[in-house]
Amino acid sequence: YQINPHFFMNTLNNIHALIDIDAESAKNAVIELSKMMRYVLYDSGSERISLNRDIQFLKNYIELMRIRYTDAVDIRMEYPQNLPETVSIPPLLLIVFVENAFKHGVSYNRPSFIHLKIDCSEEAVCSVISNSRHHADGIRHEAGIGLENVRKRLSLIYGEDNYTLEIVEKPETYTVKLIIPTVHA
């Protein structure tokens, strides 16, 4: 349930640097960060949250990350524009995968991408997050505690057979596909 504290520290440092370069952008970044903090503090304690609100949270996160990476990273996010407010998911479920995509999928000296697609039908909410992979250090990174916590959380919420979590690792890409049942609140 916790957003990486380094994200908040990095964002504040980025805003600090941005103040001298572009004060208006710095002001907007502070507003986006405050929206995220409000979501984490007040909305994430609920059992379910509107998928629209969770998507907005992801958009805010991505916009703040764009400050750090500018146009050097191909960041794309697709989602249905006409989602009913009644479609809900557990809060902060998707952010773990998006955070990992930024953490492990971005290189400062090689082309990088992060692509997020969310679809919704009467039966399921499907999210696919793909990112570039870079093996500069030659070390294979094992699945972290965040991913393990998500697996446990999914099992507690949906049982062992009522969701799909697929992770596909290729030499140049890492893809996470999560399918959960559609719930109308």
Number of C-alpha atoms within 10 A of each C-alpha: 15 10 14 13 9 9 15 15 11 14 20 17 12 17 24 14 13 18 13 9 11 11 14 10 14 20 14 13 21 16 13 18 21 13 16 21 15 13 18 17 10 10 18 18 14 9 11 18 20 21 24 20 16 23 18 15 24 20 15 19 20 18 16 24 18 15 16 16 15 12 9 16 20 16 19 13 14 13 14 11 7 7 14 13 13 14 19 21 23 20 22 23 16 21 19 17 23 21 19 17 23 20 11 15 23 22 19 9 7 11 14 20 20 22 17 22 15 19 14 19 11 10 11 15 20 19 20 20 22 23 24 24 21 17 13 7 6 7 7 7 8 6 8 9 9 16 13 11 13 18 14 13 15 19 14 10 13 13 11 12 7 12 18 15 15 12 14 10 12 10 9 12 16 18 21 18 18 20 19 19 18 18 17 14 11
